[in-house]
Amino acid sequence: MLKKIFYSLAFISLLMASVSYASGSGVAMEAYGLDTIAGYSTYLRTSQLVQNASVEFSVTDPNGETTSLSTITNENGIAQTELSDYFTKLAGDYYVSVKYENDSDYGNVNPFVVYPGEVSQSNSQVSPAEQVIRSYDEDLE
C-alpha cells in the first residue's frame, strides 16, 4: 500500500513539474523600453521569463521600420539589452515586444518615446494648456 502511495506521489510531482515548466513559456511576455532623447541609446527589458533562455526583442520606429536584437535572460528570468543610439535618431513613438528565440509569436507590444534632441522652428510648437487673458483690473467695455 505504501508503495502505491509513493509511486502515485512521485508521478503527480513529475506531472506538476512538467506542467509548471510548460506554463512558464506560456506566460504573457512583456518588453519595455526606457524613454530617451533622439540620438541617445536606451535600454530594453523584459518581464520575468524562463531563466537562461534566448529571447529576441523587436523594436518598431515611427517610420514602421523594425529592428531585432537577441539576448539571454539572466538567472531571474529577466533579459535586458541596450538599443544603440543609431536606432533612436528619429523622435516619436517606438514599440517594443519580445519572444523566445524559437517561437514565432511575439508577446504584448508596449510603447516608449524618443523625444526630439533639438527644438526645430518648423516642426515644434508651444501651446498653453489653457487659453487665458488677463484683464489687469480694467473695464473691458
C-alpha positions as CSV (number, residue, x, y, z in Angstrom):
1,M,0.0,0.0,0.0
2,L,2.8,2.4,0.9
3,K,4.5,1.6,-2.3
4,K,1.4,2.6,-4.3
5,I,1.1,5.9,-2.5
6,F,4.8,6.6,-3.0
7,Y,4.6,5.9,-6.8
8,S,1.4,7.9,-7.0
9,L,3.0,10.9,-5.3
10,A,6.1,10.6,-7.4
11,F,4.0,10.5,-10.6
12,I,2.0,13.6,-9.5
13,S,5.1,15.6,-8.6
14,L,6.6,14.8,-12.0
15,L,3.4,15.8,-13.7
16,M,3.2,19.0,-11.8
17,A,6.8,19.9,-12.6
18,S,6.2,19.4,-16.4
19,V,3.0,21.5,-16.2
20,S,4.7,24.3,-14.4
21,Y,7.6,24.3,-16.9
22,A,5.2,24.4,-19.9
23,S,3.1,27.1,-18.3
24,G,6.3,29.2,-17.8
25,S,6.7,29.5,-21.5
26,G,3.0,30.4,-22.0
27,V,3.1,33.4,-19.7
28,A,2.3,36.8,-21.2
29,M,5.6,38.2,-22.3
30,E,6.2,41.9,-21.9
31,A,9.0,44.1,-23.1
32,Y,9.6,47.7,-22.0
33,G,11.8,50.5,-23.3
34,L,13.0,53.5,-21.4
35,D,12.1,56.8,-22.8
36,T,15.1,58.7,-24.2
37,I,16.2,61.6,-26.4
38,A,16.8,61.3,-30.1
39,G,20.4,60.2,-30.8
40,Y,20.9,58.6,-27.3
41,S,20.8,54.9,-26.6
42,T,18.1,53.4,-24.4
43,Y,17.6,50.1,-22.6
44,L,15.0,47.4,-23.3
45,R,13.9,45.0,-20.6
46,T,11.5,42.0,-20.3
47,S,9.1,40.9,-17.7
48,Q,10.1,37.8,-15.7
49,L,10.5,34.9,-18.2
50,V,12.2,31.5,-18.1
51,Q,15.8,31.8,-16.8
52,N,18.8,31.5,-19.2
53,A,16.5,31.5,-22.3
54,S,17.4,33.1,-25.6
55,V,14.9,35.9,-26.5
56,E,14.5,38.3,-29.3
57,F,13.4,41.9,-28.9
58,S,11.5,43.6,-31.8
59,V,11.6,47.4,-31.9
60,T,9.5,49.4,-34.4
61,D,10.3,53.0,-35.0
62,P,7.9,55.8,-36.1
63,N,8.5,55.1,-39.8
64,G,7.5,51.4,-39.3
65,E,11.0,50.0,-39.7
66,T,11.7,47.0,-37.4
67,T,15.0,46.1,-35.6
68,S,15.6,42.8,-33.9
69,L,18.0,42.3,-31.0
70,S,18.8,38.9,-29.4
71,T,20.0,38.3,-25.8
72,I,19.7,35.8,-23.0
73,T,17.6,36.1,-19.8
74,N,19.5,36.1,-16.5
75,E,19.1,33.8,-13.5
76,N,16.0,35.7,-12.5
77,G,14.4,35.3,-16.0
78,I,14.9,39.0,-16.9
79,A,16.5,40.0,-20.2
80,Q,18.0,43.4,-20.7
81,T,19.8,44.9,-23.7
82,E,20.9,48.3,-25.0
83,L,19.2,49.8,-28.1
84,S,22.1,51.8,-29.7
85,D,21.8,55.5,-30.5
86,Y,21.9,54.5,-34.2
87,F,18.3,53.2,-33.9
88,T,17.0,56.3,-32.0
89,K,17.8,59.1,-34.4
90,L,14.2,59.7,-35.1
91,A,11.9,61.3,-32.5
92,G,8.5,59.7,-31.9
93,D,6.7,56.7,-30.6
94,Y,8.5,53.4,-30.7
95,Y,7.0,50.0,-30.0
96,V,8.8,47.0,-28.4
97,S,7.9,43.4,-28.0
98,V,9.8,40.2,-27.1
99,K,9.6,36.4,-28.0
100,Y,11.5,33.3,-27.2
101,E,14.1,32.9,-30.0
102,N,12.4,29.7,-31.4
103,D,8.8,30.9,-31.1
104,S,7.0,32.6,-34.0
105,D,4.8,34.9,-31.9
106,Y,5.8,37.9,-30.0
107,G,4.4,38.9,-26.7
108,N,2.5,42.1,-25.9
109,V,3.6,45.3,-27.6
110,N,4.5,48.3,-25.4
111,P,5.3,51.9,-26.4
112,F,8.2,54.1,-25.4
113,V,9.0,57.6,-26.5
114,V,12.1,59.1,-28.2
115,Y,11.9,62.8,-27.6
116,P,13.4,65.3,-30.0
117,G,17.0,66.3,-29.3
118,E,16.7,69.8,-30.6
119,V,13.9,72.3,-30.9
120,S,13.0,72.9,-34.6
121,Q,11.3,76.1,-35.6
122,S,9.5,74.4,-38.4
123,N,8.5,71.2,-36.6
124,S,8.0,72.4,-33.0
125,Q,5.2,74.5,-31.4
126,V,4.3,75.5,-27.9
127,S,0.7,75.7,-26.8
128,P,-0.6,76.8,-23.4
129,A,-2.7,74.2,-21.5
130,E,-5.5,76.8,-21.1
131,Q,-6.3,79.9,-23.1
132,V,-6.2,82.7,-20.5
133,I,-6.5,86.5,-21.0
134,R,-5.7,88.8,-18.1
135,S,-7.8,92.0,-17.7
136,Y,-5.4,93.9,-15.4
137,D,-8.5,95.1,-13.4
138,E,-9.6,97.4,-16.2
139,D,-13.1,97.6,-17.5
140,L,-13.3,95.9,-20.9
141,E,-16.4,97.8,-22.2
